[in-house]
Amino acid sequence: MPPASPDRARFRDFILRNADAVWDRDRAGDADHVLFGAAWQGPFFAPATGATQSSALDALVAAVAVA
């Protein structure tokens, strides 16, 4: 998306809200073993799978890219 796009701020906010939800509401474990679930609105429920970990990490990495 071009930097001048009027939708840029909307997409940035969307990405940041999703990453915040993953980190604040759908995380379990401790500092050494963090798990993410499938329902980002929380709370975390097992099992944490490769798919849930991957999608949560995608959201977190996207947030780093736009922050």
N, C-alpha and C positions, 0 to 999 in steps of 0.2 A: 504494500500500500504506500503510495507517495506520501512524503512527510507533510504535505499541505492538505491532505485529505481531511474534510470536515468530520469524517467518522473516526479518525485516528484516536481522539480522546475517548470516544465511546468504547472502542475495542481495548484500549489500554485499561480503562476502568473495569471492563468485563474480565480481562485477564487477571488483574490484581485482586478483584473480589473472589474469583475462583481460587487463586493461590492462598488467599487469606483463609478461605473456608477449609481447604485441605489442611493447612497448618494448625489452625485454631480449633477445628471441630472434628476432624476425622483422622487423628493421629493417636497412635498407641505405642507403648514400649518405653524405653529409656534412652538416654543420650547415646548409647552404643548400638541400640537395635530399634530403630524407628520403623513402624509399620503404618501403612495407609490403607484405608478401606475403600469400598465402592461408593458409599453414600456420603458425599462431601458435606452435606448439611449436618452430619454427625448424629449420634455419637458413633465412634468406631465400633464395628462388629466384625468378628472373624468369619471366614478366613481372609487373610491378606494373600492375594495371589500375585503372580507375575504381572497380570493385566492391571490390577488395582495399583500396584507399585509403579508401574510404567506410566499410567495415565496421571497419577498424582505428581510424579516427577516431571512429566511434560508441563503440567500447569505451573510448577514451581520454577522451572527453567525459563518458561515464557515470561513469568513475572520479573525475573532477573533481567531479561532482555529488554523489557519496556520500562523498567523502573528508573 
